[in-house]
Amino acid sequence: MRERKGLDILKTVLITSKEFGSQLDGQHRKNLEQYFTVNGWQIVWNPAGSAMSAGDIIRQDIRNRLDAILVYSSSDEISREVFKHCRNLKIISRHGVGIENIDVTAAQQAGVAVKTTVTMPGYETVADLTFALLLALARKVPQIDSTLRKNDWYRPVSSDVWGKTLGIFGLGRIGKAVAKRAKGFDMNILVATRHPDEAFVAANGITVCSKAELLDKADFVSLHCTLQQETKHMIGAAEFALMKPNAYLINTARAGLVNQGELLAALKNKTIAGAAIDVFEKEPAVNDPLITGGLDNVVATAHVGSYTLESLRRMDFLVAENIVEVI
């Protein structure tokens, strides 16, 4: 039940992950908890180590009457049912920028604000990881490292990155940041986007082209689109067939942009040379065939695009501030 602070009833925020604020140090999490406390909030934590379903959230609301939900994972289910049953909700605050798991229309109808951390410069951090994955794929860094640790002097022939062609889907903040990094490697940059920034394109020598042309010409294909109905499974068997057999796919955006079963088949059949994946359909990714399939042409990371000390510190406080400022 809600506690009382003087004559005022504390407002209640559900945080959908026990990990929130704990990745840095104990003091950082204490500072976050204190921030909520001094602003009249009490915290209800997700008791499980997995994402929350709509039913999980509704049960917490029955016990605590939630004023806010701090959404930590793209696997948390913030559906119409949540807004139907959680009648005291005022805000959904997303740790990150993806809102595909939030029924925004239902939120608007219920008068619930939806906020993200889009205003912070975390796009540079995601662009860093994108290029790290691109380099790791091309130079076979994970394979060499793991084999060498077994005392096997493994020296595979890998691929250059400089001077190659990078195809970017989506030219938002992350796409632009990746393009800037690619220029440092003298890469030829192709972009497929519905909303080209003509000034940026011209200043950086970028070629805007069709989806088919990008897939046909690119040595590396990097996804930086939002996940919407029209972009769901925008990359599948037909698209892999258009790509060069020595081309690589990098996805640090959303798993739903790619048909996962058809990606698995393309990797097994060597339709494409390999893929680097930071996002999965179900997270945490346990027993995902992209990881457990024994594929030597996959580099996988655990949705860590924004997981740096600097980025997390800013993001953790911004997602909390979004809640406090609304109520």
Stockholm file with secondary structure:
# STOCKHOLM 1.0

chainA/1-327         MRERKGLDILKTVLITSKEFGSQLDGQHRKNLEQYFTVNGWQIVWNPAGSAMSAGDIIRQDIRNRLDAILVYSSSDEISREVFKHCRNLKIISRHGVGIENIDVTAAQQAGVAVKTTVTMPGYETVADLTFALLLALARKVPQIDSTLRKNDWYRPVSSDVWGKTLGIFGLGRIGKAVAKRAKGFDMNILVATRHPDEAFVAANGITVCSKAELLDKADFVSLHCTLQQETKHMIGAAEFALMKPNAYLINTARAGLVNQGELLAALKNKTIAGAAIDVFEKEPAVNDPLITGGLDNVVATAHVGSYTLESLRRMDFLVAENIVEVI
#=GR chainA/1-327 SS CCCEETTEECEEEEESCTTTTCSSCHHHHHHHHHHHHHTTEEEEECCSSSCCCHHHHHHHHHHHCCSEEEECCTTSCBCHHHHHHCTTCCEEEESSSCCTTBCHHHHHHHTCEEECSTTSSTHHHHHHHHHHHHHHHHHTHHHHHHHHTTTCCCCCCCCCCTTCEEEEECCSHHHHHHHHHHHTTTCEEEEECSSCCHHHHHHTTCEECCHHHHHHHCSEEEECCCCCTTTTTCBSHHHHHHSCTTCEEEECSCGGGBCHHHHHHHHHTTSSSEEEECCCSSSSCCSCHHHHTCCTTEEECCSCTTCSHHHHHHHHHHHHHHHHHHC
#=GC SS_cons         CCCEETTEECEEEEESCTTTTCSSCHHHHHHHHHHHHHTTEEEEECCSSSCCCHHHHHHHHHHHCCSEEEECCTTSCBCHHHHHHCTTCCEEEESSSCCTTBCHHHHHHHTCEEECSTTSSTHHHHHHHHHHHHHHHHHTHHHHHHHHTTTCCCCCCCCCCTTCEEEEECCSHHHHHHHHHHHTTTCEEEEECSSCCHHHHHHTTCEECCHHHHHHHCSEEEECCCCCTTTTTCBSHHHHHHSCTTCEEEECSCGGGBCHHHHHHHHHTTSSSEEEECCCSSSSCCSCHHHHTCCTTEEECCSCTTCSHHHHHHHHHHHHHHHHHHC
//
